[in-house]
Amino acid sequence: MPDKIQESGEHPFDLTRRPRVGETIIQGFLILCGAISIITTILIVFILLEEAYRFFSAPEVNLINFSPGMSGSQKLVSLAFYHW
């Protein structure tokens, strides 16, 4: 039997990949979701860094005010004062 398969050129199993539309759509959707999540994360980090820069560049606030010697309530009061 194996001789007949080799002679005729036929294979019992076709291992070539056939394109499937559903798989292509799902793969594209997953790539799109991944790209959106990466862009969202980069934008969040950028906005947080920008806001931190704006906050600490204000004359009323500097990094010395946020030293470890300050209690938590003093930090919250200074944050609330600056925010409003």
N, C-alpha and C positions, 0 to 999 in steps of 0.2 A: 504493500500500500504506500509506504513512503516513496518508493520509486516512481509511482504514478503521479504523486503530488509534485515532485521535483521535475518530472518530465513535462507535465502540462503547465507548470508555472503557477498553479493555484495554491493558495495557502488555506489551511482550515480555519484560521482566525485572521480577521482583518484588523490589524492593530493601528491603522492610520486614524488620526484624530479628525473627526468630522466637526465642523463648526456648528455650535448650537446657539441660536439667537438668544434664548433665555439666559444662558451662562454669560454671554457677552454683555447683555443689558445689566445683569447683576454685578458683574465685575466693574463695569463703567460706573454704576451707582456707588459701589463701595469706594472706588478711587475718588469720586467726587466728594463723598462724605469725609474721607480722610483728608483731602485737600482743604475742605472747609474747616475741619477741626484744627488743622495746623495753622491756617491763616488766622482763625479766631484766637488761638493761644498766643500767637505772635502779637496780634493787636492788643490783647489784654495786657501782656507784659509791657508793651510800648506805652500804653496809656497809664499804667501804674507808675512806670519810671518818670513819665512826664509830670504826673500829678505830684509825685514825691519831690521832684526837682522844683516845681513851682512852690510847694509847701515850704521846703527848707531854704529856698532863696528869698523868702519874705523876711523883711527886717525884724519882725516881731519874733520870729522863730529861727532857731539854729540848732545844730547838733549838740551843742553844749547843754541846751535846755533839756535834752533827752538823755542825759547821762544816767548811769545806774543809780546815782544817789537820790534821784527823784522818786517819790512814791507814786503809786499807780493813780491815785486820785488827782495829784497835781498834774500828771500827764494828761489825764482826761479833761481837766478844766482848761488847760492850755489848748488842747485840740478843739474843744467845743468853742472856745473864744475865737480861735482863728477861723474855724469853719463858718461861723455866723458872721 
